[in-house]
Amino acid sequence: MYQSDITQFLNQLKAQKPQLEEEQRRGRSLLWDKQPIDLEERADQQSSRVKQTSYVYYQNF
């Protein structure tokens, strides 16, 4: 059965490093898997922000 060079390389890499897939999952979870957003807390945070003026470089003395 034919296997491309890339498939052979990946199979060989996985055989040499069996923990590779677990390391990839752990790395992915650090960057992409996020906790659910608490909507009430987010609304409180947004309502407590100070509104920015329409022209930020103008300072009313």
Summary of the structure (lengths in Angstrom):
residues: 61
radius of gyration: 25.2
end to end distance: 79.8
largest distance: 79.8
contacts: 76
relative contact order: 0.06
helix: 54%
strand: 0%
